[in-house]
Amino acid sequence: MEYQIFVTSAPGLEDITAREITGLDLARGRVETLPGGVEFSGDLETVYRANLLLRTASRVLARLSTFYATDFSELRTKASRLPWERYLRPDQPVSIRATCRESKLYHSDAVIERVLGAIGDRLGASVTLGATADEEADRPAQLAVVRLFKNRCTVSVDASGALLHRRGYRLATAKAPLRETLAAGLVLASGWDGRAPLLDPFCGAGTIPIEATLWARNIAPGKARDFAFMAWPDFTPDVWESTLAAAIAAERPDAPPILASDRDAGAIRAAEANAARAGVADDIAFICQAVSAIAPPPGPGWIVANPPYGVRVSENKDLRNLYAQFGNVLRAQCPGWRVTFLCSSLPLIGQTRLPVETSRVWTNGGLRVRVAQGIVTR
Ligand SMILES: C[S@@+](CC[C@H](N)C(=O)[O-])C[C@H]1O[C@@H](n2cnc3c(N)ncnc32)[C@H](O)[C@@H]1O
């Protein structure tokens, strides 16, 4: 069966996700980058591979159908024709998310009620509504997504379950951890070649160096977790097992030098435990030290980091000093290295006096953040 697949990604990361999709040769035909995600088509194996392999995607939605509906009975009749039995068992709770824009049907709760009824009609049993999908739950209810725009109704099922940043390795956290998908996005945005050294002097719980190592060693980010599609009646275990086996066979044994440091001993302990769970503890040199003490290996290499920042950080003298020091240390220790770091404040970025461009804007924990990128010059 051919699926229209919509992979969602965090605002600003769509082009990176699209590049991943093209690089992995996931799509059959066109790859379309849209606000909030990327659309392409593929088969069931593509749905499995997208979940297993994409590093910057938040979730993978498989579209069931698009149809016109201008009243509730039309919506219920058309939604009941969809092959729900492939994705849901009658005893399984479903959560339905609906958005309505510029449509005759504008009441999203009533849309949800009719689609729930339609699923029951199709499955021949009444279906219960699970709690609205909890983004952070380990095993959320099977999610169906209904979008009405100009009376066109698009119905999709979520193939991922827990959001894809939940790789399973980050059980220990430190202060202000970065989502794994954003950390992977930062590594990919940096243009790191996967061969030169990589350094994160503010590593916290280790998310950036771990994601960098997973990428450099071609380790599938989703290999240790479950996905919603595994509970579908339509699930084909042998296709999944061969997909997973192919991914594992493509892993590379070694990584280039990857150095991760933080001045907080608790953060380093958390990072080491996370790296061990991710299977990359031997690839990363973790050191407890302040940024002023870094001693990079012969380069040039890449610095990829997420230094501390806050909502009102530009008013904070300590942070201004820290960024000034960050710039000074890089000029002294890492001339010619490429630097990519995330920061919410242009004045703080300016404090580094590094020649960086800041056109990429992402959102981290609801805050607009900039990706600052450049080459360190003395
Ligand atoms: C935003 S957090 C990094 C989060 C990390 N990317 C993660 O995913 O867990 C910033 C980190 O910088 C560290 N830090 C603050 N000042 C530092 C300094 N002067 N030298 C080294 N590390 C510092 C903090 O301990 C904190 O772990």
The ligand as an ORCA input file, in Angstrom:
! r2SCAN-3c Opt
* xyz 0 1
  C      21.823     24.734     28.513
  S      22.820     23.668     29.453
  C      23.372     22.471     28.294
  C      22.349     21.404     28.106
  C      22.827     20.254     27.262
  N      22.926     20.619     25.856
  C      21.899     19.050     27.455
  O      21.219     18.665     26.523
  O      21.806     18.566     28.575
  C      24.267     24.608     29.752
  C      25.339     23.887     30.505
  O      26.471     24.758     30.616
  C      27.129     24.476     31.856
  N      28.002     25.634     32.199
  C      27.632     26.844     32.659
  N      28.709     27.638     32.819
  C      29.788     26.908     32.434
  C      31.186     27.174     32.331
  N      31.679     28.349     32.682
  N      31.986     26.194     31.861
  C      31.478     24.995     31.492
  N      30.176     24.681     31.598
  C      29.340     25.628     32.036
  C      26.007     24.202     32.825
  O      26.480     23.387     33.895
  C      24.973     23.488     31.933
  O      25.090     22.083     32.060
*
